[in-house]
Amino acid sequence: MRIHRRTLLALALATGLTAPSLALAADDTIKIGLLATFEGPFTVLGEDGERGAKTALDEVSGMVAGKKIEIVKGSSDASPDSAVRAARKLVEQDGVKVLVGPLSGDEGLAVKDYAKTQPTVTFINGTSAAQDTTLRNPAENFFRFSTDGAQWMAGLGTYAFNDKGYKRVATVAEDYSFPYTQVFGFMAEFCKAGGKVPSKSWVPIGNKDFSSVIAAIPDDVDAIYVALGGADAVNFLTQYQQGGGAAPLIGGSITVDQTVLTSKGKLRDVLVGTPSAGPTADTNDAPSWKTFVEAYKKQPGAFPSPSLFAHGYYVNMKATLLGLEQVGGDVADGGAKLRDALSKLSFDTPTGKVSLDKNRNAIADIYLTEVTEGPDGNLLNKLVKVVSQVNQTLGIPEDEFTKLGAVSRDNPSCP
Amino acid sequence: MSILDRPSSPDISRPKTSGLEISGGGMTRRQAWGLFWLLAAAVIAWLVFAVWPDWLNAILISKKAFVSAILNGITLAGLYFLVASGFTLIFGLMRNVNLAHGSLYLLGAYIGYEVANRTGYWLLGVAAGFIVLALVGVVMQIFVFRRLEGDDLRQTLVSIGISIVAADLMLAVWAGGTYQIPVPEWLDGALTLPVVTAVRSNGVSVFLTYPLYRVVVLAAAIVIGIGLWLMLHKTRVGMMVRAGVDDRAMLSASGVNVHAVFAIVFAVGAGLAGFAGVVGGSALSVAPGEDVRYLLASLVVVIVGGMGSITGAAIGALLIGLAEQIGLVYFPTYGIVLTFVIMVVVLSVRPQGIMGKAR
């Protein structure tokens, strides 16, 4: 009983001490929700996304317009329902008015739909890159300062057909919206150039054993286009090497990303020379990129070079902070001023200028790359070419582009 | 199998079945099944060894895809069997659904990775995976499960707790990265099997190649399966274990130190999970989340095969492994459903599992 009473006293004291400071905190701090995959098959990717966001925050020493930024983390496992659950927790329990995330394609679609039910909260994308997060049926309060999966493929299809001379390519990709978007972006150019894609394999996310999938790829293709991420990519590549994989590979943006290139094992035999495209290139010489890499490397556990997740979260967090700075950190009006500022925002990132289109999707530079071995034995994405200011419709007029149909397992098709 | 069965079958089955079957001239039920299996074997042999006509290639993508899916299903079954056999042994004897079994797999894989990487000897990694996890198993049995003896529900809940804590601890130590345990040179590379997958237009046959390492995994699973069977059926400890599975109270009443038997079984079960972790981590990869995956796989395998039966675990693993791989190749989107359809069917027809005993 005595212990019980003492506990009560301690509790009362603690409440008395913290309550005023909480009330005080509300005035001079801004809470930003950070939603990423801190569990499941994309854990490494989520962790690097957080490093990117923290890099942007460190640039301003965690302060915007005289107010302190408080980051509240939410964790998902790459499934749409987990992302919505985490977003709900951040918005409805922690009361964030600004949310940065999520990381993965299907998560983006789900969070966009959730955003429609929370018009006073401003959602800024993490790295989710499904096309229809912004192209069809967008949400007024969802902004994407990173580009989508089809934009990331700009230049790759033509390069594979003309420079590499691949005429027939098979694709292997995960079975959800982001890889659909990537395959769409690749095939849009590749098929137009005259290439053929006789076989497309869609595998469930988190699949471990790819050897049956590898065996089902036709023998008569010139190359295999692989759009898998994280552990899935590592598994596929290892088993492809073990099975004596003969055909050269073409990489999706996250397949030859630092999250995969740095994993331990015998991947390098099959990876060196693989062309790919994406929003970053490891050997980019631009001073702004180099400054970013140095700042990024100060984060604990950083990769030799930031992955595209670090980059995407950095760009989106940076945009958020710039927007908040412009409105003096004031989100008391339900974020209307902030959203107005964000939609007009145009700024220089480590990878060139970024601005938004009318659907609040980014227009930005895309980098065509090839995997090489760096001076200290690390695998790096060597910059081949910059495709400047790619928009979401890949340069095609919007009405023509939407006629191509929504991305799916079967669209596009050129067997 | 069939050669062994034949001499004994007439003596045992005839008197039983002849009484049941009214039509005198027909086959016995056993003979009908024999004929069925013979036909099935012939069809499979033809599918594997013959050169396929075009219509069959059109239906099943290609012979290479089909045969590879079957082979992969069997090797995956080998891996599942290694994990599930420990699970089923522990359940059979102690009535303890050890939901931390997946964590044992993952911990074994990480330990195997560390040892193999530091010493440069893969076999040392495999041995370390088995031995360390066997010790962990004994510690778990003595310090956790023995204290909760006879309280099945509490044991199960504690094991869930252990698995959650272990998953976070492993995430803290090894981070979220994907590890690949390097396979030694002499196990690396591909094997050319005497199976013709296609004939080129110039008449040259294309043979099927298959990773050597996977064949080794399968061989290891078979050897361990036979070893376990021998241990259970030919040794004194095995006799005690089997007696314990049937009636634990009677066993301890007849003067056997039940706790020692429990510790041995827990050590073997946990050790096998660790062993499977290293072997599986070399074939596939090691990453957080694998613990839940293998726990789920062994749960399904054991439910299908029958709780507490080694033969059941082998049959269950084979069914689930094949279903997973065939599903992945022919209907990837709905492949996962196939596994659970098998489980539902087995549960509705034979709730105790294929080889399980009704209690």
Interface residues (C-beta under 8 A of the other chain):
Chain A: E39 G40 P41 T43 V44 G46 E47 D175 S201 W202 V203 P204 G206 N207 K208 D209 S211 S212 V213 I214 A215 A216 P218 D219 G230 A231 V234 N235 T238 Q239 Q242 G243 G244 T262 S263 K264 G265 K266 L267 G301 R409
Chain B: I61 S62 K64 A65 V67 S68 A69 N72 G73 L76 N117 L171 A175 G176 G177 T178 Y179 Q180 P182 V183 D188 G189 A190 A198 V206 T209 Y210 P211 Y213 R214 L284 S285 A287 P288 G289 R293 E324 Q325 L328 V329 P332 T333 G335 I336
